[in-house]
Protein backbone atom coordinates (compact mmCIF):
# COMPACT_ATOMS: atom_id res chain seq x y z
CA UNK A 1 0.00 0.00 0.00
CA UNK A 2 1.44 3.35 -0.98
CA UNK A 3 1.05 6.54 0.97
CA UNK A 4 -1.29 9.17 -0.43
CA UNK A 5 -0.57 12.11 1.84
CA UNK A 6 2.28 14.57 1.99
CA UNK A 7 4.16 15.48 5.13
CA UNK A 8 2.77 19.02 4.90
CA UNK A 9 -0.82 17.77 4.75
CA UNK A 10 -0.32 15.37 7.65
CA UNK A 11 1.20 18.13 9.76
CA UNK A 12 -1.63 20.54 8.94
CA UNK A 13 -4.34 18.09 9.95
CA UNK A 14 -2.68 16.82 13.14
CA UNK A 15 -4.34 19.23 15.63
CA UNK A 16 -7.80 18.53 14.20
CA UNK A 17 -7.10 14.80 14.33
CA UNK A 18 -6.06 15.04 17.98
CA UNK A 19 -9.22 16.96 18.87
CA UNK A 20 -11.46 14.49 17.02
CA UNK A 21 -10.24 11.11 18.22
CA UNK A 22 -12.50 9.27 20.67
CA UNK A 23 -10.34 9.43 23.79
CA UNK A 24 -12.81 7.36 25.81
CA UNK A 25 -11.81 4.26 23.83
CA UNK A 26 -8.29 4.52 25.24
CA UNK A 27 -9.66 4.18 28.77
CA UNK A 28 -11.29 0.85 27.86
CA UNK A 29 -8.15 -0.72 26.38
CA UNK A 30 -7.14 -3.96 28.10
CA UNK A 31 -3.35 -3.90 28.03
CA UNK A 32 -0.84 -6.04 29.94
CA UNK A 33 0.23 -4.52 33.25
CA UNK A 34 3.77 -4.37 34.50
CA UNK A 35 5.51 -5.00 31.17
CA UNK A 36 6.74 -2.76 28.42
CA UNK A 37 3.90 -2.03 25.98
CA UNK A 38 4.75 -2.73 22.36
CA UNK A 39 2.57 -0.67 20.03
CA UNK A 40 2.66 -1.20 16.25
CA UNK A 41 1.45 1.87 14.35
CA UNK A 42 0.43 0.97 10.80
CA UNK A 43 0.88 3.62 8.11
CA UNK A 44 2.35 5.86 10.78
CA UNK A 45 2.93 8.87 8.49
CA UNK A 46 4.62 11.62 10.49
CA UNK A 47 3.88 9.87 13.79
CA UNK A 48 0.81 11.84 14.85
CA UNK A 49 -0.88 8.78 16.37
CA UNK A 50 2.12 8.17 18.60
CA UNK A 51 2.28 11.81 19.65
CA UNK A 52 -1.38 11.66 20.63
CA UNK A 53 -1.53 8.21 22.23
CA UNK A 54 1.85 7.68 23.92
CA UNK A 55 1.24 10.39 26.55
CA UNK A 56 -2.13 8.81 27.38
CA UNK A 57 -0.73 5.36 28.18
CA UNK A 58 1.10 4.39 31.38
CA UNK A 59 4.34 2.48 31.73
CA UNK A 60 7.31 2.00 29.39
CA UNK A 61 6.44 1.80 25.72
CA UNK A 62 8.16 0.64 22.56
CA UNK A 63 6.58 1.96 19.37
CA UNK A 64 7.07 0.07 16.12
CA UNK A 65 6.37 2.57 13.35
CA UNK A 66 5.46 0.92 10.07
CA UNK A 67 5.13 2.69 6.72
CA UNK A 68 6.32 2.33 3.13
CA UNK A 69 7.70 5.87 3.00
CA UNK A 70 11.21 6.01 4.50
CA UNK A 71 11.17 9.80 4.77
CA UNK A 72 7.97 9.74 6.82
CA UNK A 73 9.37 6.93 8.96
CA UNK A 74 12.49 8.95 9.75
CA UNK A 75 10.41 12.01 10.65
CA UNK A 76 8.04 10.00 12.84
CA UNK A 77 10.86 8.25 14.70
CA UNK A 78 12.51 11.58 15.47
CA UNK A 79 9.35 13.26 16.76
CA UNK A 80 7.63 10.78 19.08
CA UNK A 81 7.36 11.70 22.77
CA UNK A 82 10.16 10.41 24.97
CA UNK A 83 7.93 9.69 27.96
CA UNK A 84 4.59 8.06 28.76
CA UNK A 85 1.78 9.38 30.97
CA UNK A 86 3.65 8.45 34.15
CA UNK A 87 7.08 9.54 32.94
CA UNK A 88 8.16 6.06 31.83
CA UNK A 89 10.40 5.93 28.77
CA UNK A 90 9.08 5.67 25.21
CA UNK A 91 11.41 4.09 22.63
CA UNK A 92 10.97 3.74 18.89
CA UNK A 93 11.97 1.47 16.05
CA UNK A 94 10.85 1.59 12.42
CA UNK A 95 9.67 -1.11 10.05
CA UNK A 96 9.52 -0.22 6.37
CA UNK A 97 7.04 -2.36 4.50
CA UNK A 98 3.50 -3.19 3.45
CA UNK A 99 1.04 -2.73 6.32
CA UNK A 100 -1.47 -5.08 4.67
CA UNK A 101 0.81 -8.11 5.01
CA UNK A 102 1.05 -8.57 8.79
CA UNK A 103 1.31 -12.10 10.18
CA UNK A 104 0.68 -13.60 13.60
CA UNK A 105 4.46 -13.87 13.98
CA UNK A 106 4.83 -10.12 13.36
CA UNK A 107 2.54 -9.48 16.33
CA UNK A 108 4.08 -12.06 18.66
CA UNK A 109 5.21 -9.47 21.22
CA UNK A 110 2.74 -6.71 20.31
CA UNK A 111 0.43 -5.21 22.94
CA UNK A 112 -1.62 -3.01 20.59
CA UNK A 113 -2.05 -2.35 16.87
CA UNK A 114 -3.03 1.17 15.86
CA UNK A 115 -3.63 3.18 12.73
CA UNK A 116 -5.10 6.57 11.87
CA UNK A 117 -6.95 7.64 8.70
CA UNK A 118 -5.88 4.43 6.99
CA UNK A 119 -8.64 1.80 6.88
CA UNK A 120 -10.36 3.36 3.86
CA UNK A 121 -7.27 2.44 1.81
CA UNK A 122 -7.68 -1.28 2.58
CA UNK A 123 -9.67 -3.85 0.62
CA UNK A 124 -12.27 -6.09 2.19
CA UNK A 125 -9.89 -9.06 2.03
CA UNK A 126 -7.09 -7.04 3.64
CA UNK A 127 -9.32 -5.91 6.49
CA UNK A 128 -10.46 -9.48 7.06
CA UNK A 129 -6.86 -10.72 7.12
CA UNK A 130 -5.82 -7.98 9.55
CA UNK A 131 -8.71 -8.78 11.89
CA UNK A 132 -7.90 -12.47 11.86
CA UNK A 133 -4.21 -11.84 12.59
CA UNK A 134 -4.98 -9.46 15.47
CA UNK A 135 -7.49 -11.80 17.08
CA UNK A 136 -5.32 -14.90 16.56
CA UNK A 137 -2.41 -13.15 18.28
CA UNK A 138 -4.71 -11.71 20.99
CA UNK A 139 -3.68 -8.17 20.03
CA UNK A 140 -6.16 -5.31 20.59
CA UNK A 141 -6.64 -2.91 17.68
CA UNK A 142 -7.39 0.81 17.89
CA UNK A 143 -8.15 2.31 14.48
CA UNK A 144 -8.99 6.02 14.42
CA UNK A 145 -10.34 8.64 12.03
CA UNK A 146 -11.77 6.43 9.30
CA UNK A 147 -13.97 8.35 6.87
CA UNK A 148 -17.62 7.30 6.66
CA UNK A 149 -18.76 9.34 3.66
CA UNK A 150 -20.64 12.11 5.48
CA UNK A 151 -19.74 15.79 5.10
CA UNK A 152 -21.75 18.86 6.11
CA UNK A 153 -20.91 22.39 4.97
CA UNK A 154 -22.52 25.45 6.55
CA UNK A 155 -23.83 27.48 4.80
CA UNK A 156 -24.89 24.77 2.35
CA UNK A 157 -24.60 24.87 -1.43
CA UNK A 158 -26.76 22.77 -3.80
CA UNK A 159 -23.57 21.34 -5.32
CA UNK A 160 -22.28 19.96 -2.01
CA UNK A 161 -24.16 16.68 -2.50
CA UNK A 162 -22.79 16.21 -6.02
CA UNK A 163 -19.22 16.69 -4.83
CA UNK A 164 -19.74 14.39 -1.85
CA UNK A 165 -21.19 11.63 -4.03
CA UNK A 166 -18.30 11.83 -6.50
CA UNK A 167 -15.73 11.95 -3.69
CA UNK A 168 -17.21 8.87 -2.02
CA UNK A 169 -17.14 7.02 -5.33
CA UNK A 170 -13.46 7.98 -5.65
CA UNK A 171 -12.83 6.56 -2.17
CA UNK A 172 -14.29 3.25 -3.36
CA UNK A 173 -12.19 3.19 -6.54
CA UNK A 174 -10.09 0.35 -7.89
CA UNK A 175 -6.39 1.19 -7.47
CA UNK A 176 -3.66 -1.09 -8.73
CA UNK A 177 -6.14 -3.93 -8.99
CA UNK A 178 -7.32 -3.39 -5.40
CA UNK A 179 -10.94 -2.41 -4.70
CA UNK A 180 -10.72 0.11 -1.86
CA UNK A 181 -13.31 0.09 0.91
CA UNK A 182 -13.52 3.87 1.32
CA UNK A 183 -16.49 4.86 3.51
CA UNK A 184 -17.41 1.20 4.10
CA UNK A 185 -14.13 0.48 5.89
CA UNK A 186 -15.36 0.83 9.48
CA UNK A 187 -18.37 -1.40 8.88
CA UNK A 188 -16.19 -3.98 7.15
CA UNK A 189 -13.63 -3.91 9.96
CA UNK A 190 -16.29 -4.16 12.66
CA UNK A 191 -17.81 -7.17 10.94
CA UNK A 192 -14.44 -8.82 10.38
CA UNK A 193 -13.29 -8.44 13.98
CA UNK A 194 -16.64 -9.62 15.35
CA UNK A 195 -16.54 -12.66 13.07
CA UNK A 196 -13.02 -13.43 14.31
CA UNK A 197 -14.20 -13.36 17.92
CA UNK A 198 -13.39 -9.86 19.16
CA UNK A 199 -15.60 -7.38 20.96
CA UNK A 200 -15.95 -4.21 18.87
CA UNK A 201 -16.69 -0.64 19.98
CA UNK A 202 -17.21 2.17 17.47
CA UNK A 203 -17.31 5.87 18.34
CA UNK A 204 -17.82 9.02 16.23
CA UNK A 205 -14.72 11.19 15.79
CA UNK A 206 -15.75 14.07 13.51
CA UNK A 207 -13.65 16.97 12.41
CA UNK A 208 -15.40 20.19 13.42
CA UNK A 209 -13.72 22.86 11.28
CA UNK A 210 -14.50 26.51 11.94
CA UNK A 211 -12.84 29.87 11.29
CA UNK A 212 -9.85 28.89 13.42
CA UNK A 213 -9.16 26.01 11.00
CA UNK A 214 -9.22 28.10 7.80
CA UNK A 215 -5.91 26.80 6.42
CA UNK A 216 -6.90 23.17 6.98
CA UNK A 217 -10.39 23.75 5.57
CA UNK A 218 -8.98 25.29 2.38
CA UNK A 219 -6.57 22.39 1.81
CA UNK A 220 -9.29 19.85 2.61
CA UNK A 221 -11.64 21.54 0.13
CA UNK A 222 -9.03 21.44 -2.61
CA UNK A 223 -8.38 17.75 -2.06
CA UNK A 224 -12.08 16.92 -1.72
CA UNK A 225 -13.00 18.66 -4.97
CA UNK A 226 -9.94 17.33 -6.83
CA UNK A 227 -10.88 13.75 -5.97
CA UNK A 228 -14.47 14.38 -7.07
CA UNK A 229 -13.32 15.75 -10.44
CA UNK A 230 -10.87 12.88 -10.88
CA UNK A 231 -13.77 10.50 -10.41
CA UNK A 232 -16.13 12.51 -12.63
CA UNK A 233 -14.11 14.63 -15.09
CA UNK A 234 -17.27 16.12 -16.58
CA UNK A 235 -17.92 18.09 -13.39
CA UNK A 236 -17.15 21.81 -13.67
CA UNK A 237 -16.38 22.84 -10.12
CA UNK A 238 -13.94 25.74 -10.56
CA UNK A 239 -16.49 28.36 -9.50
CA UNK A 240 -17.70 26.17 -6.66
CA UNK A 241 -14.18 25.64 -5.31
CA UNK A 242 -13.32 29.33 -5.63
CA UNK A 243 -16.44 30.35 -3.71
CA UNK A 244 -15.98 27.73 -1.03
CA UNK A 245 -12.29 28.48 -0.45
CA UNK A 246 -13.01 32.23 -0.33
CA UNK A 247 -15.66 31.62 2.31
CA UNK A 248 -13.27 29.45 4.33
CA UNK A 249 -10.47 32.01 4.14
CA UNK A 250 -12.90 34.70 5.32
CA UNK A 251 -14.05 32.57 8.27
CA UNK A 252 -17.57 32.20 6.87
CA UNK A 253 -17.58 28.42 6.32
CA UNK A 254 -17.95 25.62 8.84
CA UNK A 255 -17.34 22.03 7.85
CA UNK A 256 -18.06 18.77 9.66
CA UNK A 257 -16.26 15.73 8.27
CA UNK A 258 -17.56 12.55 9.86
CA UNK A 259 -15.09 9.87 10.96
CA UNK A 260 -15.36 6.87 13.22
CA UNK A 261 -12.89 5.27 15.63
CA UNK A 262 -12.92 1.52 16.24
CA UNK A 263 -11.57 -0.53 19.14
CA UNK A 264 -11.50 -4.32 18.84
CA UNK A 265 -10.26 -6.66 21.56
CA UNK A 266 -11.10 -9.99 23.11
CA UNK A 267 -13.30 -10.13 26.20
Secondary structure, 3 states (H helix, E strand, C coil): CCCCCCHHHHHHHHHHHHHHCCCHHHHCCCCCCCCCEEEEEECCCCCHHHHHHHHHCCCCEEEEEEECCHHHHHHHHHCCCCECCCCCEEEEEEEECCHHHCCCCCCCCCCEEEEECCHHHCCHHHHHHHHHHHHHCCCEEEEEEEEEEEEEEECCCCCHHHHHHHHHHHHCCEECCEECCHHHHHHHHHHHHHHHCCEEEEEECCEEECHHHHHHHHHHHHHHHHHHHHHCCCCCCHHHHHHHHHHHHCCCCEEEEEEEEEEEECC
